[in-house]
Amino acid sequence: MATVPIGPIHPILKEPLRIKLILEGEKPVDAEIEMGYVHRGIEKIMEGKHCHKGIYLAERVCGICSFIHTMTFAECIEHISKIEIPDKAKYLRVIACELERIHSHLIASAVYNLSIEHETLGIWLLNVREIIMDLIEMITGNRINMGYIVIGGVRRDINREMIDEINKKLDILLEELKNIIEVFETGPLIALRSKGIAILPYHEIMRTRAVGPVCRGSGLPESDWRLRHSTYQELKFKPVWRKEGDNFARMMVRHEEILESVRLIRKCLELYEESQGDIRVKVDIKGGKGEWRNEAPRGELLYKMEISDGGIIKRIMIRTPTVMNLEAYKYMLKTCPTVSDAISAYASIDPCISCTERTIIAVKDGKEVPIKFGHI
């Protein structure tokens, strides 16, 4: 047995953490994962603040998928306070949400291709992502932290010129993506480094609690929480899934989800043009407890909170997808032939460390005890 440390600083790590790979010869058999390098305690910072301030903090839990955090935060409060938002706001939220999903999946695919040393495809994907970032900026006014959602709706409307521009840019994206998928599916290097590597079997999903594309790449389409969201049900959303459970399947799920996201955006644009009314409503925030789940680009995102009358946050708990997928990653190592495959397997789960590291509380003997970050 030998141990090989990866991180906290490593070329393939977008964010710092430390992976201690346990090897038998060249083959990885297990791993210990250490975090705590970017811990911010953001849940504790939210306590005592008004919801209108809390939504800005929620947007900063994660950079790449910042919008879905504000959407889940707002919908949790709207659920607690029984606030009904206008149809226009519902469609605009989904448009922004799916644009964010596309740019997140393009980054995930780029990082994965760089991890297997396919630099051409990696840089190509990052260039294509700029098409989506320009659309996000046009609609919301910002590229990453959009500041677009408010409790009760959204901040900015769109017009006919913007709708035409969205459709035009989506046509360009689809043409580029068609070529990217063809290269990914037919490339011999990609097949060698992806097919049959880091397999997560269907029967291990429940044990590891994997979510998102990681879960759907192993044959569980029901894991997509968009199936349970009323607006997505109206759009007749269809989840994307594969059954192979390897690196190739997880990346293809993301590529094909982009195609579904484009369909959803175009359907929302059609329904938006048919809808009447404003993009936001005045809200009366009522106290209570509640929780809300949405499907982030990486998987199930949960917000659970207690608020007072008027909107002061008393308690909040956020569960993000990566914390479950890291456990699945350790199982994937069993079908990684070499250390280099352990790196690409890690990239295939598209981890986000900053949104994983927050205040964590355990209950011991009826008392709350803070958990120190360390091995998971």
Buried (B, 14 or more C-beta within 10 A) or exposed (E): EEEEEBBBEBEBBBBBBBBBBBBEEEBBBBBBBBBBBBBBEBBEBBBEBBBEBBBBBBBBBBBBBBBBBBBBBBBBBBBBBEBEBBBBBBBBBBBBBBBBBBBBBBBBBBBBBBBBEBEEBBEBBBEBBEBBBEBBEBBBEBBBBBBBBBBBBBBBBBEEEBBEBBEEBBEEBEEBBEEBBEBBEEBEEBBEBBEBBBBBBEEBBEEBBBBBBBBBBBBBBEBBBBBEBEBBEBBEBBBBBBEBBBBBBBBBBBBBBBBBBBBBBBBBBEBBEEBEEEBBBEBEBBBBEBBBBBBBBBBBBBBBBBBBEEBBBEEBBBBBBBBBBBBBBBBBBBBBEBBBBBBBBBBBBBBBBBBBBBBBEEEEEEEEEEEEBEEB
